[in-house]
């Protein structure tokens, strides 16, 4: 039952960052799909969190590796999103590859942020 609290706290963190406007200046998402990426990415991240906690309960060793993989994936998605956003913004002409990487990376950032934060809170045993 505590795992549901960790997932809810992770979703609440994303909501707080969204409504406070902190995420608007980071170039994580294009203004056109900003709300969709945060909403659908976070909901996908909640489902991924539930699967991650289930894997940790069923096979703890595998769960630890999956937690590390999700956190590493979050950092990779963040780096991909920021570099492709920068290359799209600085391009002299329309760059469809950069916009596609920026679009998919923005969903990945939020889909991997939620389980990363939930796993971190579970490790810290915040509640």
C-alpha positions in Angstrom: 0.0 0.0 0.0 2.9 2.3 0.6 3.9 2.0 -3.0 0.7 3.7 -4.1 1.6 6.6 -1.8 5.1 6.9 -3.5 3.5 6.9 -7.0 0.9 9.5 -5.9 3.7 11.7 -4.4 5.6 11.4 -7.7 2.5 12.4 -9.7 1.9 15.3 -7.3 5.4 16.5 -7.8 4.9 16.6 -11.6 1.6 18.4 -11.1 3.2 20.9 -8.7 6.1 21.6 -11.2 3.6 21.9 -14.0 1.2 24.3 -12.3 4.0 26.4 -10.8 5.5 27.1 -14.2 8.9 25.8 -13.3 9.0 23.4 -16.3 8.1 26.0 -18.9 11.5 27.5 -19.2 13.5 24.3 -19.3 12.8 23.5 -23.0 11.8 19.9 -22.0 8.7 20.2 -24.2 7.6 22.3 -27.2 4.8 24.7 -26.3 2.4 22.9 -28.7 2.5 19.5 -27.0 3.5 20.7 -23.5 0.4 19.6 -21.6 0.0 16.3 -23.5 3.6 15.2 -22.9 3.3 16.0 -19.2 -0.1 14.3 -18.7 0.3 11.2 -20.8 4.0 10.8 -20.0 3.2 10.9 -16.3 0.3 8.5 -16.5 2.5 6.1 -18.4 5.1 6.6 -15.7 2.6 5.7 -13.0 1.9 2.4 -14.8 5.6 1.8 -15.2 6.0 2.5 -11.5 3.4 -0.1 -10.6 5.2 -2.6 -12.7 8.5 -1.7 -11.2 7.2 -2.1 -7.6 5.6 -5.4 -8.6 8.9 -6.6 -10.0 10.7 -5.5 -6.9 8.3 -7.5 -4.7 8.4 -10.6 -6.9 12.2 -10.7 -7.6 14.1 -8.2 -5.5 17.4 -8.7 -7.4 15.7 -8.1 -10.8 13.8 -5.2 -9.3 17.0 -3.4 -8.2 18.4 -3.7 -11.7 15.2 -2.4 -13.2 15.3 0.6 -10.8 18.8 1.4 -11.9 17.8 1.0 -15.6 14.8 3.3 -15.2 16.9 6.0 -13.5 19.6 5.7 -16.2 17.0 5.8 -18.8 15.6 9.0 -17.3 19.0 10.7 -17.5 19.4 9.5 -21.1 16.0 10.8 -22.0 16.7 14.1 -20.3 20.0 14.5 -22.2 18.4 13.5 -25.5 15.5 16.0 -25.0 17.7 18.9 -24.1 20.2 18.4 -26.9 17.6 17.8 -29.6 15.6 20.9 -28.4 18.8 22.9 -28.6 19.6 21.7 -32.1 16.0 22.3 -33.3 15.9 25.8 -31.8 19.3 26.7 -33.3 18.7 25.2 -36.7 18.5 27.6 -39.6 15.9 25.5 -41.4 13.2 23.1 -40.2 14.9 19.9 -38.8 12.3 17.0 -38.7 14.8 14.6 -37.0 15.4 17.0 -34.1 11.7 17.8 -33.6 10.9 14.0 -33.6 13.6 13.3 -31.0 12.5 16.3 -28.9 8.9 15.1 -29.1 9.6 11.5 -28.1 12.2 12.5 -25.6 9.8 14.8 -23.8 7.3 12.0 -23.3 10.1 9.7 -22.1 11.3 12.3 -19.6 8.0 12.4 -17.8 7.4 8.6 -18.2 10.7 7.8 -16.5 10.7 10.7 -14.0 7.7 9.3 -12.1 9.1 5.8 -11.5 12.5 7.2 -10.8 11.2 9.5 -8.1 8.8 6.8 -6.7 11.7 4.3 -6.5 13.9 7.0 -4.8 11.2 7.8 -2.3 10.7 4.0 -1.6 14.5 3.7 -1.0 14.5 6.6 1.4 11.3 5.3 3.0 9.9 8.8 3.2 6.5 7.6 4.6 
